[in-house]
Amino acid sequence: MDYQNELSGKIALVTGGTKGAGRAIAERLLQAGATVIITARNAPEKENSKLHFIPSDLSKAEGTQKVVSEVLSAYGKLDILVNNLGSSTTPAGGFTALSDEDWESTLQANLLAPVRLDRGFLPQMIDRKNGVIIHIASIQGILPLYDSTLPYAAAKAGLRNYSKSLSNEVSPKGVRVLTVSPGWINTGASKAWLAEIARNANSTVEEAQQGVMEALGGIPYGRPAEPEEVAELVGFLVSPRASYLSGTEYVIDGGTVPTI
């Protein structure tokens, strides 16, 4: 479908937009005609002069405030907010391996950063009775991996609940709020991780990938998602074609979650 101009005149912000799914989402919105701002702690590895980059650490309150202030002063509005930032750096080993700092840093990045950005950008969306907020959660919000990503899974579960609650509040005021929950995505970081698993196990990358899929309980589609596939879903959800969609979660996981 030709979507080249359907976001013309729209200002969009994608957090964690310098690589992986975030980068693919930013480029998809750019193709649809939006003016796109991306933010992350580090500059993009691949430069794209059409993507406006704001360096910021969104896990800190001052980092989110910086982004809100810079976007609104430069553009005067924000139409589309894609809260894509997500990270898990906690150690494996279950609940006993996790400190307060592990919990707090994970909750700051995965739950409180979106909350603060929403709070910063929502007033002008409500004033104009127009806007779309996407929260990128994870299937771990309902399918947690307790050994290695317990705080991340809990944060994403909280994000799903918050997203639904926020939608109930602001949908009557003209702002759509949606959740997208991907499963495993084939990003650059994921490829490096598989290569490391393969090296440590003296196996092939293909065998490492199969082992990860089995640990997830299997992916019926037989492979992880490509970043562009997640971006295509987001591109549709923020478009006028999805004008009646709000308060809903969209799972994109190749069938990983074994329940309805």
Salt bridges, closest charged atoms under 4 A:
GLU6 OE2 - ARG241 NH2 2.93
GLU27 OE2 - ARG23 NE 2.85
ASP57 OD2 - LYS60 NZ 3.17
ASP79 OD2 - LYS77 NZ 3.01
ASP79 OD1 - ARG128 NH1 2.98
ASP118 OD2 - HIS135 NE2 2.71
GLU229 OE2 - ARG223 NH2 2.78
GLU232 OE1 - ARG28 NE 3.04
GLU249 OE1 - ARG160 NH2 2.78
